């Protein structure tokens, strides 16, 4: 007796069911089809809502390695650009100014040192430390604010600040190792070179170099009076007080200031986003207010 209409060749269930009536149903057993090919495993997998695969711990490690690789490549590009920058034609006048200025101060370092006020060295160093802490904490706070609130301008400022400090360190360190200059009060008091073999030496002035680099990025990102007063005022305070504390010679601080500004300007203009209200693509002297085009 025909209960179901079955395809003769496929041996699969037909979509057309012929239901018997009355007593024909009694004693009838339906034989299920157990053909594996009839099951849609992909659909079954999706219906169960199971993940395609277990979390792969190696994915996070690969992502971190990618970030590190990109960061190293980015810093490498910065260093190449910074070391080639002095040889560009439009920078030759600044090269001459820095070299001549450093030479003049080198020739007059001891004479200037003898005419500085004596005493209060601890006060000068404490003032310098406070100025550094104030400037760096302000920058860090602004960066954290950008991360927390999604302020892309503040986030860019923090990212470029960090990149600038890394670039500054990579230039500062070999110069310190090569120069090896004695600080005022060390050795014969003449500020001789090639006397040390570490990075905690006098030339160039590290405090000036790093603080002016930080200050320049902040002033470029936010060309407003409050930002320029905070940044350049802090950098000047650090430079002056460290010099008065007899930590450096005048030539050390002059060259440190010039290098810090140059590294910051180069890094900022290479990495900044022109959509923000900054000095990204239209550099101006720091004392002149930036003119923003009317929207």
Number of C-alpha atoms within 10 A of each C-alpha: 6 9 15 15 14 15 10 7 6 8 10 15 14 12 9 9 11 11 12 13 9 7 8 12 11 9 6 10 8 7 6 8 10 9 9 8 7 10 10 9 11 8 9 11 12 11 9 8 8 10 9 8 6 7 9 8 8 9 10 11 10 11 11 12 12 12 11 12 11 12 13 12 12 12 17 13 11 21 19 10 14 18 11 10 17 16 11 9 10 10 11 13 11 14 17 12 12 17 12 12 15 20 14 13 19 15 11 14 19 16 10 12 17 9 8 12 10 11 11 11 17 11 13 20 19 16 17 24 16 15 23 19 13 15 22 17 12 15 21 16 14 18 21 16 15 18 16 10 10 11 14 14 21 22 19 20 24 25 14 22 24 14 20 26 20 16 21 25 15 13 17 21 15 13 15 22 18 16 20 23 27 24 21 21 12 11 11 9 11 15 22 17 15 13 15 17 13 14 18 16 22 24 27 26 28 27 24 28 29 25 27 29 30 28 27 27 28 28 22 26 23 20 22 17 14 10 17 19 14 17 26 21 16 23 26 18 20 25 26 16 21 24 25 21 21 19 21 28 28 26 22 25 26 19 23 26 25 20 24 28 22 21 27 28 18 16 24 24 18 14 14 21 17 12 9 14 16 22 24 19 12 10 12 14 9 16 11 10 11 18 12 9 6 4 3
